[in-house]
């Protein structure tokens, strides 16, 4: 049998007319097209027909697509439907709600609902802070999207965005025991999104904005941060920035460079690019150049986009002008948050010695890592099939675990920097090398260290409204 570990799989439900086709013919066709039959289940049989489920694996999705296409052309075969493990996982959704305590008798009912629950309601009415003690608010985050910028799929709307938000909720629970609820709003009006989130905020301890297109995401986040007293975190911006900086801390250790001496070029001045630039500037980068379609952004230029104008005022202190291929000369760090194929090997050759190259466009990086492996000091991508994946999952569970535990009113820059340092610290000096600058999302130390570091930063900056017991002696 072929080695299909890590490959793709589908389940084919077929009706076979046994007088027209032999089962062996079917298996031969699948094998010749790169498939491997790993399970056969008989669903129904008749005198001259049979319905079977056949599980087929292959190394590539294109091989499975070819098998399905060929199946439709076989005489004596009717393809009833095709499913795969991913679709089966999503049947009925991926998450559910369960009570902490079962309701087994009338006494239980009276305590969780009526009449005894009225006393709890009045305790919260008299002091709204009791909502953190007596409701799910203390451990619940709303994962909110309008479906306008979902993964690399674009504006696919709120219904199609729900599987991603459900997945995000699963990650919150799995990695940090945070109860997150997916909310997809059927509007792309900035005012309506802000109003909707404000109205639902009493039931949540934090808001995670997800997959909202730029530039509306900036205004939505800024208004909510100003108008709510709970943390608001746009993960596409700040989650990316936190994990990127964590990776850069260790990448610079590998190549022996200091962040305050590094020349950094950021390609793609969108939501993630601006957030990444902000955290790098806060971390001490002195020369940071943002490049977009029009070339390097300059404070001497006029831009219709007010966000670009503000960005240009804070970056590119030496007024380097020109395209990416021009301003990258002598750069120590390249940060790609743009599109596949924009960076060339010649560009990397013109960078400083042992350059750090983060090519995070998905699914196709700005340059394929194999093209520059021999000249780059460290390479990172946004993909899981290359070393050093910059993955937001490393960040948001731990950050929200921390903010909920200390009832932070916001997530400030100091807390983000602390989260980055915590992630970077998980990789020991003995482990650190050019192929391992960032820990796995499954490393159990990540959330623990982020929680500790972020709570300390929240306390020190005065945004923590509760000091967890284990921090009281220290702080």
C-alpha positions in Angstrom: 0.0 0.0 0.0 1.1 3.5 -0.6 2.3 5.8 2.1 -0.5 8.4 2.4 0.4 9.7 5.9 -0.4 13.3 6.0 -2.4 13.1 2.7 -6.0 13.7 1.9 -9.0 11.3 2.1 -12.5 11.1 0.9 -15.5 8.7 1.4 -17.3 7.7 -1.9 -20.8 6.3 -1.6 -21.3 4.3 -4.8 -24.1 2.3 -6.2 -22.6 -0.6 -8.3 -24.5 -2.6 -10.9 -22.7 -5.9 -10.4 -23.6 -7.2 -13.8 -21.8 -4.3 -15.5 -18.7 -3.8 -13.3 -16.5 -5.9 -11.1 -15.3 -4.4 -7.9 -11.7 -5.2 -8.9 -12.1 -2.8 -11.9 -13.0 0.0 -9.5 -10.0 -0.6 -7.3 -7.7 -0.7 -10.3 -8.9 2.7 -11.5 -8.5 4.2 -8.1 -4.9 2.8 -7.7 -3.9 4.0 -11.2 -4.9 7.5 -10.3 -2.8 7.6 -7.2 -5.4 6.6 -4.7 -5.3 4.0 -1.9 -8.5 2.2 -0.7 -8.2 1.9 3.1 -11.8 1.0 4.0 -14.9 -0.6 2.4 -18.3 -0.6 4.0 -21.4 -2.3 2.6 -24.4 -0.1 3.0 -27.1 -2.0 1.1 -27.3 -4.9 -1.3 -29.7 -6.3 -3.9 -29.9 -9.1 -6.4 -27.8 -7.2 -9.0 -26.6 -4.1 -7.2 -24.8 -3.0 -4.1 -24.2 0.4 -2.3 -20.8 0.8 -0.7 -18.8 3.4 1.1 -15.2 3.4 -0.1 -12.6 5.4 1.9 -9.8 6.6 -0.4 -6.6 8.4 0.5 -4.1 10.1 -1.7 -1.1 12.4 -1.3 -2.7 15.3 -3.2 -6.2 16.7 -3.5 -5.8 16.8 -7.3 -5.5 13.0 -7.3 -8.7 12.6 -5.4 -10.4 15.1 -7.8 -9.3 12.9 -10.7 -10.6 9.8 -9.1 -14.0 11.4 -8.6 -14.1 12.6 -12.2 -13.2 9.2 -13.5 -15.7 7.5 -11.3 -18.5 9.5 -13.0 -17.5 8.1 -16.3 -17.5 4.4 -15.3 -20.3 2.3 -16.7 -22.3 0.6 -14.0 -21.3 3.0 -11.3 -23.5 5.8 -9.8 -21.7 8.2 -7.5 -24.3 9.0 -4.8 -22.1 11.5 -2.9 -18.6 12.4 -1.8 -17.6 13.4 1.7 -14.4 13.8 3.5 -13.2 13.9 7.1 -13.3 17.7 7.2 -16.9 17.9 6.1 -17.9 15.1 8.4 -16.3 17.0 11.3 -18.5 20.0 10.5 -21.8 18.2 10.4 -24.1 20.0 12.8 -21.2 22.4 13.7 -18.1 21.8 15.7 -19.1 23.2 19.2 -21.9 22.7 21.7 -23.0 24.1 25.0 -23.2 21.9 28.1 -24.4 22.8 31.7 -21.8 22.6 34.5 -24.4 21.2 36.8 -27.2 18.8 35.8 -30.8 19.7 36.5 -32.2 16.5 38.1 -35.0 17.7 40.3 -37.3 20.6 41.3 -34.7 21.9 43.8 -32.1 22.1 41.1 -34.5 23.8 38.8 -35.4 26.5 41.3 -31.7 27.3 42.0 -30.6 27.6 38.4 -33.7 29.3 37.2 -36.8 30.4 39.2 -37.4 31.4 41.9 -33.9 31.4 43.6 -32.0 32.8 40.6 -33.8 36.2 41.3 -31.5 36.7 44.3 -28.4 36.4 42.0 -30.0 38.8 39.6 -30.5 41.4 42.3 -26.9 41.0 43.6 -25.7 41.9 40.1 -28.2 44.7 39.8 -26.9 46.2 43.0 -23.3 45.8 41.9 -22.6 45.2 38.2 -19.0 44.0 39.0 -20.7 40.8 40.4 -21.4 39.8 36.8 -17.7 38.7 36.7 -18.3 36.5 39.7 -21.8 35.1 39.1 -22.1 34.7 35.3 -20.2 33.4 32.3 -18.8 36.8 31.7 -15.7 36.0 33.7 -14.6 33.3 31.2 -16.3 34.1 27.9 -15.1 35.8 24.7 -17.2 36.8 21.7 -15.5 35.8 18.4 -17.0 38.4 16.0 -16.8 38.6 12.2 -18.8 40.1 9.4 -17.4 37.6 6.8 -15.7 40.4 4.8 -12.1 39.0 4.8 -12.2 35.3 5.7 -8.8 33.6 5.4 -7.7 33.9 1.8 -11.2 33.6 0.6 -12.2 37.3 0.7 -15.7 38.6 1.3 -17.7 35.4 1.6 -20.3 36.7 4.1 -21.4 35.8 7.6 -22.9 32.4 6.9 -19.7 31.1 5.2 -17.5 32.7 7.9 -19.2 30.6 10.7 -17.0 27.5 10.3 -13.9 29.6 10.9 -15.3 31.3 13.9 -16.4 28.0 15.4 -12.9 26.7 14.9 -11.5 29.8 16.7 -13.9 29.0 19.6 -12.5 25.5 19.7 -8.9 26.8 19.9 -9.8 29.1 22.8 -11.2 26.2 24.7 -8.6 23.6 23.8 -5.5 25.7 24.5 -6.7 28.1 27.3 -10.0 26.8 28.7 -11.7 30.0 27.5 -15.4 29.7 26.6 -15.7 31.5 23.3 -18.8 31.9 21.2 -18.8 32.5 17.4 -21.0 35.5 16.3 -21.2 36.3 12.6 -23.0 39.6 11.9 -25.2 40.0 8.8 -24.0 43.6 8.2 -20.8 45.2 6.9 -21.7 48.7 8.1 -19.1 50.0 10.5 -21.7 51.7 12.7 -24.0 48.7 12.8 -21.1 46.4 13.8 -20.0 48.7 16.5 -23.5 49.1 17.8 -24.2 45.3 17.7 -21.0 44.5 19.7 -21.7 47.2 22.3 -25.2 45.8 22.8 -24.0 42.2 23.4 -20.9 43.2 25.5 -22.5 42.7 28.9 -22.4 38.9 28.5 -18.7 38.8 27.6 -15.3 39.4 29.2 -13.6 40.2 25.9 -14.2 40.7 22.2 -12.1 39.0 19.5 -12.6 40.7 16.2 -11.8 38.3 13.3 -11.7 38.5 9.5 -13.0 42.0 9.1 -11.7 43.8 6.0 -9.4 46.8 6.0 -9.7 49.7 6.5 -13.0 49.3 8.4 -11.3 47.0 10.9 -9.2 49.9 12.2 -12.2 52.2 13.0 -14.3 49.3 14.4 -11.5 48.3 16.8 -10.6 51.9 17.8 -14.3 52.8 18.6 -14.9 49.7 20.6 -11.7 50.1 22.6 -12.8 53.7 23.4 -16.4 52.8 24.2 -16.2 49.4 26.0 -14.5 48.6 29.3 -13.5 45.1 28.2 -10.6 44.0 26.0 -11.1 44.3 22.2 -8.5 42.5 20.1 -8.4 42.3 16.3 -6.5 39.0 15.9 -5.7 39.5 12.3 -3.8 42.6 13.3 -2.4 42.2 16.8 -2.3 38.4 17.0 -0.1 38.4 13.9 2.1 41.2 15.3 2.6 39.5 18.7 3.7 36.2 17.2 5.8 37.9 14.5 7.7 39.8 17.1 8.2 36.7 19.2 9.7 35.0 16.2 11.9 38.0 15.4 13.3 38.1 18.9 14.7 34.6 18.4 15.6 35.1 14.8 17.8 38.1 15.7 19.4 36.0 18.4 20.3 33.4 15.8 21.9 35.9 13.5 23.5 37.9 16.3 21.8 41.3 15.6 20.2 43.9 17.8 16.7 45.1 17.1 17.5 48.7 17.6 20.3 48.5 15.0 18.3 46.5 12.4 16.9 48.0 9.2 13.4 46.5 8.7 11.3 46.5 5.5 7.6 45.7 5.9 5.9 44.7 2.6 2.1 45.2 2.8 0.8 48.1 4.7 -2.6 46.7 5.5 -4.1 45.7 8.9 -1.5 43.2 9.8 1.4 45.2 8.3 0.5 48.3 10.4 0.0 46.3 13.6 3.4 44.5 13.0 5.1 47.8 12.4 3.6 49.3 15.5 4.9 46.5 17.8 8.3 46.6 16.1 8.5 50.4 16.7 7.5 49.9 20.3 10.1 47.2 20.6 12.9 49.6 19.5 13.3 49.4 15.8 14.7 52.7 14.6 14.6 52.3 10.8 11.4 50.7 9.5 10.2 51.2 6.0 6.7 50.3 4.9 6.2 49.3 1.3 2.9 48.9 -0.6 1.7 49.1 -4.2 2.9 52.7 -4.6 6.4 51.9 -3.2 7.9 53.0 0.1 5.6 55.2 2.2 7.1 58.7 2.8 5.9 61.4 5.2 6.6 64.0 2.4 4.0 62.4 0.1 0.2 62.9 0.2 -2.0 59.8 0.6 -5.8 59.5 0.2 -5.8 56.8 2.8 -5.5 58.6 6.2 -4.1 55.5 7.8 -1.2 55.5 5.3 -0.6 59.1 6.0 -0.4 58.6 9.8 1.8 55.5 9.2 4.2 57.5 7.0 4.7 60.1 9.7 6.1 57.5 12.1 8.2 55.4 9.8 11.0 55.6 7.2 13.1 58.3 9.1 15.7 58.5 6.3 13.1 59.0 3.6 14.1 56.0 1.5 12.1 56.1 -1.7 11.4 53.7 -4.5 10.0 50.2 -5.0 10.6 47.1 -2.8 13.5 46.1 -5.0 15.2 49.4 -4.3 14.6 50.0 -0.6 15.4 46.4 0.5 19.1 47.0 -0.2 21.1 46.6 3.1 18.0 45.6 5.1 18.5 43.2 8.0 14.9 42.0 8.1 12.1 41.6 5.6 8.5 41.2 6.8 6.1 40.0 4.1 2.4 40.5 4.6 1.5 41.0 1.0 1.2 38.5 -1.9 3.0 35.5 -3.4 6.0 36.0 -5.7 6.7 39.6 -4.9 10.2 39.0 -3.4 13.0 37.8 -5.7 16.2 35.9 -4.9 18.1 39.0 -6.1 16.4 41.1 -3.5 17.5 38.9 -0.7 21.0 38.9 -2.1 21.0 42.7 -1.8 20.0 42.6 1.9 22.6 42.7 4.7 24.5 39.5 5.6 22.5 36.8 7.3 19.2 38.4 6.6 16.0 37.5 8.4 13.2 36.8 5.9 9.6 36.4 7.1 7.4 35.6 4.1 3.9 35.3 5.5 1.6 35.6 2.5 -0.7 32.6 2.4 -1.1 30.3 0.7 1.9 31.3 -1.5 4.7 33.1 0.3 6.4 36.2 -1.2 9.2 33.8 -2.2 9.5 30.1 -1.8 11.8 29.3 1.1 13.8 26.8 -0.9 14.9 29.6 -3.3 16.8 31.5 -0.5 17.7 28.8 2.0 21.4 29.1 1.2 21.6 32.9 1.7 19.0 33.7 4.4 20.0 33.6 8.0 16.5 32.7 9.2 13.3 32.1 7.2 9.8 32.0 8.6 6.4 31.7 6.8 2.7 31.5 7.7 2.5 27.9 6.6 2.6 24.7 8.6 4.5 22.7 6.1 7.7 24.9 6.5 9.8 25.5 9.7 9.1 28.5 11.8 5.3 29.0 11.2 4.1 32.4 12.4 0.7 31.3 13.7 -1.8 33.4 15.6 -2.9 30.4 17.6 0.3 30.9 19.7 -1.1 34.2 20.9 -4.8 34.8 21.4 -5.7 31.9 23.8 -3.0 32.9 26.3 -3.6 36.7 26.0 -7.4 36.3 26.7 -6.7 33.8 29.4 -4.7 36.5 31.1 -7.1 39.4 30.5 -10.0 37.4 31.8 -8.2 36.3 34.9 -7.2 39.8 35.8 -10.3 41.4 34.4 -8.3 43.8 32.3 -10.1 46.7 30.8 -8.0 46.7 27.6 -5.0 45.0 25.9 -2.3 47.6 25.6 1.1 47.6 23.8 3.0 46.6 27.0 0.8 43.5 27.3 1.4 42.6 23.6 5.2 43.0 24.0 5.1 40.9 27.2 3.2 38.2 25.2 5.8 38.2 22.5 8.7 37.9 25.0 6.8 35.0 26.7 6.4 33.1 23.5 10.0 33.6 22.5 11.2 32.4 25.9 9.6 29.0 25.4 12.5 28.2 22.9 15.6 27.6 25.1 19.1 28.6 24.1 20.0 25.0 23.6 17.0 24.4 21.2 17.4 27.7 19.3 18.5 27.4 15.7 17.6 28.8 12.2 14.9 26.1 11.8 13.4 26.5 15.3 12.7 30.0 16.4 9.1 29.6 17.5 7.4 27.0 19.6 4.7 24.6 18.5 1.1 25.6 19.1 0.8 22.4 21.0 3.6 23.3 23.5 1.8 23.5 26.8 4.2 26.1 28.2 3.0 28.8 25.7 -0.3 29.7 27.3 1.1 29.5 30.9 4.0 31.8 30.1 1.8 34.3 28.2 -0.7 34.4 31.0 1.9 35.1 33.6 3.7 37.8 31.6 0.5 39.5 30.4 -1.0 39.7 33.8 2.2 41.2 35.2 2.1 43.8 32.4 -1.6 44.6 33.0 -1.0 45.1 36.7 2.1 47.3 36.1 0.2 49.5 33.6 -2.9 49.8 35.8 -5.4 48.1 33.5 -6.0 45.0 35.7 -9.1 45.3 37.9 -8.4 42.1 39.7 -5.1 40.7 40.9 -5.1 36.9 40.9 -4.1 35.4 44.2 -0.8 34.0 43.0 0.3 37.6 41.9 -0.6 39.4 45.1 2.6 38.7 47.1 4.8 39.7 44.1 2.9 42.8 43.1 
